[in-house]
């Protein structure tokens, strides 16, 4: 935290900045001034101007990080974040602010972006399915390397249903010298945190039926973080400002990890404002990322959803659309049914076919009716593919099946636009297409993000357990009207700036 200035009774407070998250303000009597810091020269000899994002303390990559210093260090205008899967990375990139943010699928792509651009960056660390030691190491490495390059990580997106080892993520950040605060509520989807427990529309998360094939359900962020967690109750959050900052400071000062309750978006706004300027890294869902975006002056975007009277299945005369559904959630099941009713063929691919698909070039050698049907339907306009018998849990094969689905999708996709459900599935498809970055352009619904890939095509990504019954149909209806743009493959900036009125693009 920021030390008080000698001779003055001043308290760090939030500043509703329109230029960056974590701006620093002070109040004395009835007036306020913004603390200024000198410019600094970052790694790779790139000069980054002073802004309002506090850097991590120094820690080299060859040993444990030194204990974090409460002082603010050199700053950068860029907001850097990491996420545990690709759909989450796109989700927070879409809400961080009014300017474009790039999502990188690899650390190498992230470091290249940092070296050549000053725009916001979100790295998909792809840690959701890793084992604990690897997850912790991946997070620590990303945080250390990005900070050394001049982009300290200030936000970490984790699953709002607490899948993917939050304690390992917290430990990895701590290894990199971060002061961690957890705010995992996502009120927009009815996912709230009360007394450190996760509720879904008022019911315990274990009763919500949202975990698909995953057997383990974590009851809340307090349990997810583990013994070091300290609950910060809703009453403190709603007191705002100094009360939140005091609670966070006390917890971090005793080696604990503060876990903040939140029930509404207003609660998350209070948290973002209270931590504005604090030397900490916030771990949470897309809800806290959206609150950070609002603090930075981001305007809520209108969803680009077709009018039900105008919604129609994609046809051969429109942009081909391939939908890849890699989840067994109840939402996805209803959405697949809506697709079929809307005229989009749904092709379940047997598990044995997916397990045989080890390379996209070999898919042509797999003679199976499912692949033939999917290719034919895509040529006609659109098709959705999913795992056959996906409701029968096979945890030991989950990652391999997602890989197989990605390989099949990449092999049959051609130049089609893509709708990808589930971060693991999305990553599997895009990496097989040699796509390294995407730039969000808008949203079909909250969390269902339309992006431009670096090969020019449009891609919709979203979590698996998500959305209204017509979410997939709405995404396909939008993409059918948007032709791909090959020129975007050589100019990501042009792709980001080439946004048009997306509502007008619907028909």
N, C-alpha and C positions, 0 to 999 in steps of 0.2 A: 504494500500500500504506500501511498505518498506520505512522507513525513510532514508534520506541520512546520510551517515557517517560523523561525525564532522571532519572538517579539510580537507575534500576531496570532489572534485566536481565529484561525481559519480552518475550515473543514473541507476536504475534497468533496465536490458535489458534481452532479451530472450537468452536462451541457448539451442541449438539443442541437447537435451539429448537423449540418446538411452536407458536410464534406467527408465525414469519416466516423467510424465507430470508435468508441473509447477516447473521445476528446476530453480534455482536462479543464475544468473550471473551478474557480474558488469564489467564495462569497465573503465579504467583509462589510459589516453594517448593511447598507441598502444597495450597494453596487457590487459588480462582479467584473473580474477580468479573466482572460484566458491565458493560461501559462504557456510560454513559448520556450521552445528548445532549439538548440542549434542544429543546422543540417549536418548530415553525416555522410561519409563515403563508405558504401557497403562493399561486400564481396564482389569480385569481377570488376572492380574499379568503376562501378556505376554509381552516380550521385543520386541519392534519393532525398527530396526536400523534406524539411521538418513537417510533421503532421501530428496526428493525435493518437497514434497507436503506439503503446508502450512495447518496447522490445523485451524479449526474454533476457535474463542474465546470461553472461558468457558461460558456455560449456563446450569443450571440444569433444570430438567424436571418438576419442581414444580412451575415454574413461568416464566415470560417473560425473554427473553435473554437480557443480558447486551449489550449496543452498541458495535459493533465490533471494535476491536483494530487493528490498521494498522500494528502491529508488527507480524512477523512470529513466529509461535510456534513450538512445537514438531512435528516430521514428521514421515511418514510411507512409505515404498516402495510400498504398495498396492495403486491402484487407485480404489476408491469406487464411484459408481454412482447409481442413481435411475431412474426409467422410469415410465411413466404413464400407459403403458400396456405391455403385454408380448412380442408381436412381436417387439416393440421398444426396450425392454430390450435385446432381443437376437441380434437385429441389432447392437447395440453399443458394446455389449460384443464381437462380432465377429471382430470388427475393432480397438479395443483399443491397441493391441500390439501383439507381436509374441507368447507370452505364453498364456496358456488357461485362460479363464475367466469363472466364474460360474455365472449363472443366478438363483436367488432365487425367488420362488413364494410367500414366506411369510417372514415377518420380523424375525420370529423365526429361519427359515432356514438360513437367512442372518447372524444373530448373531452367529449361530453355525459355519458357515463357517469362520467368522472372528476369532472365538476363536481357530480354528484348522488349518487354512491355511493362507498363506501370499499372495495368488494369487488374482488377480483383482476380483471384485465382482460388480454385477449389481442387484439391487433389483427391482422387479416389484411391485410398490405400488398399482397398479390397481385402479388408481384414475380417469381414463378417464370419467367414467359414474357416478361418485359420485356427490352429490349436493355440492355447494360451501363450506359450513362450514366443512363438513366431509372431503372434499378434502384437504383443508388447514390444518386441524388437522392431517391427515394421513401423509402429507409431513413433517410437523414439527416434529412429533413423530419419523419418520424414520430417519431424519437428526440428531436429538438429540441422539437417541439410538445408531446409528451407530458410531457417533463421540465418544460417551462415551466408546464404545467398542474398539476404536482404529482405526476406519476407517472413517475419515471425508469425507462427500460427496463433490466431486469436480465437478461432471457433473450431470445434470438432463436432461433426454431425454423427450421431449414433442412432440406432433404431428406436423409434418411439415405443415399441413393444419390448425393448430391452434385450433383444437378441444380439449375439455377437460379442459377449464378454466385456461389458463396460469396465469392470475392475482392471482388466488387462490394458485397456485404453488409458485409463487414469494412471496406472503404474508406468506405462510407456511415456506419457507426458511428464510425469514426475522425474523419470530418468533423464529427460531432456531439460530439466530445470524449470518446468512450468508450475505455476500456482493454480490449481484446478478448482473450478466451481461447476457444479452439476445443476442443470435446469432442463429436465427431460419432458415436461408436459407438452402436449399438442392439442390445445383446446378446440381447434378447428375441426378435428376429427373425434371429439369427445373423449380424448385421452388426457386425464388430469392426474395431478399428484397431490395427495392429502396425507399428512403425517408420514411422508416418505413412501407411501404405497401408491401403486398405479391403478387407477380406475378407468374403465371404458364405459362411457355413458352411465356413470354411477355404480357400475358393478365391478367386482374384482377382475383383473385382467384374465385370470385363469378360467373365468366363466364366459369369456367373450368369444371363444372359438375362432381366434384370428391367427393362430400360429401354424396353420396348415400341417405340414408333415413333421414339424419340429415338436418333439415330445416334451422338452423342458420349458416350463413357464416360470419366469422370475417375477415375484409378487410386486416388486417396486424398485425404484432406483436406490433406496437405502440398502436393500439386500443386494442389489447388483454391484454396488461399489464395495461392500464388505465392511469389515470391522472398523475401518478408519472413517466411515461416513458419519456425518453429524447432520441431523435434520434441522432445517430452518423452516419453522411452521408458517402457515398462511398468514397468521396475524402479523408476524414480523415483515413478511413480504408486503403486505398491504399498508404497513406503516411507512414503507418506501425509504428512499434516500439513505440517510444516516443509519437508520435501524438495520437495513439490509447490509450496508457496508460494515457496520460494527460486528454483526453476526458472522459475516464472511471472514473478516479480519481475525476475530477470536478463534474461529475454527482452524484457519490456515496457520495461525500463530502457534497452535498446539499440535500441529502435524496432522490435523484432520481434514477431511474433504467435505465442504458444505454442500448439502443437497437441498435445493429450494423447492418448496411447494408452489403450485400454481394451478388455478382452476379456470381462469379466463385469459384472453389475450391482454387485457389490461394488467393482469398480474405479471405477465412476461414483459410488458412495456416497463413496469416498475423495476423489474430486475435489470433489464438492459440499461435503464437510466441510472440506477444506483451503481452499477459496475462501470459506468462510463468513465474512462480514465484510470481504472484500477489495473494494476499489474497482475492480470490473471488470464487464464484460458478457460473459456466457457464450453462445457461439454453438454450436449443436449440434442433435442429433436429439431425439425424444421420450424417449430414454433418459436424458439428463442432466436433462430436465424432471421425469421420474419420480423421479430421485434427489433433486432439490430438494424434491419433494413429500414424500418419505420424511423428509428432514431437517426439514421443517416439521410432521411428525407425521401425514401423510396415511396412511390405512389402505387397503390394497389392496382394491379392490372385486371381489366375485364376478362373473364374467361372467354375463350374463343370457341364456344359451344354452339353447334348448329341448332336452329329452331327445330323442334320436333316435327313440324310440318314440312321442313325442308330436308330432313335427314333421309338419306338414301344410301343403299349399298354402293360401294365403288364399282365401276364398270370398266370395260376394256378401253373406253375412250378417255379415261382419267389416269392420273398417276397411280401406278400399281402400288398396293400397300400389303406388306407382310406383317402380320401380328404374331408375336411369339409369346406364349403364355407359360411361364415357368413356375407357376405356383398352384397350390391345391386349396387356396383359401375359399371360403364360402362366397366372398365378393366376386372372385374370378369366375367361379362356376356360374353365378347368375349373369355375369357379363358375357360369357361365352354363349349362354342360352339366348341372350338378347342379340348377339351377333348373328346366330343362326336364324332367328326370327326375322332379322333385318336383311337377310339374303347373303350374308358372308359365310362361305363354307368353313366349317371347323373340322380339322383333320387331326385326330389323335395319332401320335407316332408311337408304336410299340417300344417297350424298353429295350428289347433285344436289338432292335434296329439302332437305337441311340447308342447303345454300348458298343456296337460295331463301327460307329462313325468316329474314327480316330483322326481323320484329316478331311478337309472339305473337298479335296480332289478325289477322294475315294468314295464320296457319296454317290457319284455317277455310277459306280460299280455295284451299288446296292440296289438290287431289283426287288422293290417292294411296292405294293399298291398305294401305301400311304404317301410315299415320296412322289410317285407319279401323279397322284391326285392333287397334292399340294402344288406341284409345278404347273399343272393344268389350270387350277383355280387362280393362281397368281397371274398367269398370262391373260386370264379373263378379267382381272381387275383387283381381286383381293382374296386373301385366305388367312385363316388363323391356324397355327399349329400348337399342339400341347402334348404333354406326356400321357400316353394311354394308361388307364388305371392309376391316375395320379393321386387318388384318394387313399391308396393303400401305402402306408408309410414304409419307406426303405431308407432309413437315415444313412446307412453306410454307402448307399449309392447316390445320394442326393446330389453331390457335387459332380459326379461323373455323368449323371443324367442331364444336369444343366449344361455341362460341356458338350455332350452329344447333341442336345437341342440347339445349342449355339452353332455347332459345326454344320448341322443340317440346314439351319436357317441361312447361314452365310453361303452355303453351296447353292441354294436355290434362289437367293434374293435378287441377283442381277443388280439393276439400278433402282430397285423399288425403295419407297419410303418404308420406315420401320416403326412399329409400335412394340415396345419391349417391356414386359411386366416382370418386376423383380430385379434387383441390382445385379445379382449373380448371373442371371440369364442375359441381361443387357450387356454386361461386360464380356461374356462369352461370345456373343454375336459380334460386337464391335471390334474386339481384338482379332477375331478371325477375318474381319474385313480390313485389317491394318489401319483402323481409325484410332488416332492417338488423342484427339481433343474434340470437344463439342462446345458450342456457344449457345446457351439458352436464348430463346426469342419470345417465349410467352408460355401460357398454360391453358390446357383444356379444362382442368379443374385445379384446385389447390393441390400442389404436389405432383400433378400430372403434366410434365414439362415438355414443350416443343423446342427442340434444339436444331442447330445446323451443324452437321458433322464436317470434319476437315476434308472429306471427299466430295462435299457439295450437297449431299442428300439431307433430307429432314428426318429427324428421329424423335419419337415420343418415348420418354422413359417415365416409369412410375413404380412405386412399391407394389408388391404382390397383393397384400391385404388392403385394398384401397378402392375408393370411388363408388359412384352411383351405378345403377344397373346398366345404364347406357354409356358408361365411360369409354369402353373400347370402341363402340360404334361411333361415338362422337369424335374420338381421335381419328378413326379411319375416314370419317366424313370430312374432317378438316384437311387431312393429308391428300385426299383424292383430288383436291382442287389446287394443290401447290406443287407445281412441277419442280424437279430438282434443278440445281444450278451448278454445272461443272466448274464454272469459273471460281466458285468458292473454295475449291480444293487448293488453289494457289494463293488465295487472299482471304485469310480468316477475318481480317479487319473489315473487308468489304462484305463478307457474309454477315458479320455482326451489325454493320451499318445499313445493310440492305433490307431491313425490316419494313414491311408495309402494313396497311390496315388489315389485320387478320380477319376481322369480322367480315369485311367486304369480300374477302377471298372465299367465303363460304357461299354455297349456292343451294 
